[in-house]
Amino acid sequence: MTTIHTNELVTTTRRSKRTAGRQEVTKPQGIVEYNKYTGGVDKAEQLITYYGYSNFSKKWWKQLFFHMLDVTL
């Protein structure tokens, strides 16, 4: 949910396996903006799951510290 974007629909193209080409699709403006700008965040979270440090501490500050260390690395 967003309050920045209007409810206007934007026509975009996507690849389709069934039609063996490109297909035009209408999406809300908020979805298009989200998909455009979240590539780096998703990639960082993916790398943390692959190479993250497994610290199973019960202390909240240790978990936060090692998560921030993973993000910076």
Protein Blocks (a to p, Z undefined) as FASTA:
>chain_A
ZZkbccbdcddddddfklopaddddddfklmmmmmmmmmmmmmmmmmmmmmccddbfbfk
lmmmmmmmmmmZZ
